Amino acid sequence: MSRSRALQSYVLVRLLLAPLMLWTIATVVFLLLRATPGDPVDAILGPRAPEAFKDELREQLGLAGSLPQQYGRYLLQLLQFDLGESATSRGQTVWEIIGNFFPATIELAVGSMLVAAVVGVGVGMLSASRPNTPWDVGGRLFGILTYSVPMFWMGMLLQLIFAVQLGWFPLGTRFPLGVPAPAGVTGLYLVDSLLAGSPQQLFAALHYLALPCLTLGILLSGIFERVVRVNLKQTLKSDYVEAARARGIPEGRVLVAHALKNALIPTISVFGLTFAALLGGAILTEVTFSWPGLASRLYEAISARDYPTVQGIVVFFAAIVVGVSICIDILNAWIDPRVRY
């Protein structure tokens, strides 16, 4: 079988498996919510609420009828791309909640990944290019610390230092209170402020975004540092790198143009899956920094036992993770001819 046909077959299999993975996740979420103790209707309305109101809320939450009937209605809604209506935000659908809160999560995820990639790849290159030196030891120590430090602890510590003590960054929310936010064209404040041609709004959005992105990005950079350092060390020992050195090519060019290019292939998988996980719920970061993103809204829905919102947001996040993982697998298979299908 030719490589092109093998690649097509591989892509087809991955695409066919995607609905199965989404169905599995949706089913697990459905069962876990209904396995939790207590009555969500009583939790929302209180035990003394009239039965007519309780029945209406049970219908809205998808709790009317037997468990198989609830499951059948739930799957039918998903097949119609209907995520339901929020039980705590009356008159607002789950899709509207996603549209309102997801842009903030995108900005946080993209900014954090940029910081993580620049810091992680830079430290990894520095460590791998100077083996058995203090730079190498420092790089390994950096990777271990950033990978193991709890995010919520680091977030609170950096807020205490840079926001409370030094006053360099603001605390909470996404934009200054009392100041008009950029016109909602995309929902992304950085993009909308650029479209509006407002440097003041752009600076304000960056100012509020900086500390959460730096915190999450530095902690994530340890993952990239370890992957880049290990793979780059192996690549620097390969025959084609030694041949490039023998031809008199400068060490810096050998490192960047020859070794790093191949060492970054496995990093693509880590980058894509980490980015998907960030989009799929940087809950601790958003809650710690009071960032009004979709993961924070999911936390509120779980606390309020808002079943439709929880189910809808989790399935939406799952679709993102599955979609990104498929794209990364296909990209790796296309880039690296060593991949077998």
Number of C-alpha atoms within 10 A of each C-alpha: 6 6 13 10 10 14 18 13 13 16 18 11 12 18 15 10 13 16 13 11 14 17 15 12 16 20 16 12 18 20 12 9 16 14 9 10 7 9 13 21 21 13 13 16 13 12 12 8 12 10 10 9 12 19 14 13 19 17 13 17 21 17 19 14 11 9 14 9 12 17 17 11 13 20 16 12 13 15 10 8 11 15 21 21 22 23 23 16 13 8 10 13 19 23 18 13 19 19 14 15 19 22 19 21 24 19 21 25 24 16 19 26 25 16 20 26 21 16 20 29 24 17 26 30 25 18 26 26 19 13 13 10 12 11 17 20 14 14 24 19 13 20 25 16 13 20 19 10 11 12 19 18 12 17 20 15 14 18 24 14 13 15 16 14 10 10 12 13 18 20 20 18 15 21 21 16 8 6 9 9 18 23 13 12 12 13 19 18 25 21 17 19 22 13 13 14 12 13 12 10 22 19 13 20 21 18 16 20 26 16 22 25 23 20 22 26 25 23 27 24 27 28 23 26 31 25 19 27 28 15 21 24 20 13 21 19 11 12 10 14 18 13 12 16 15 9 9 9 12 10 13 10 13 19 19 13 11 16 22 21 12 15 22 18 16 14 20 16 18 17 19 19 18 20 20 21 17 23 25 24 23 19 21 19 24 24 18 18 23 15 26 19 27 27 28 23 23 23 17 16 21 15 11 16 21 24 24 23 29 25 25 26 24 19 21 18 20 22 19 17 22 20 15 19 21 19 17 18 18 16 14 17 19 14 11 12 9 9 11 10 12
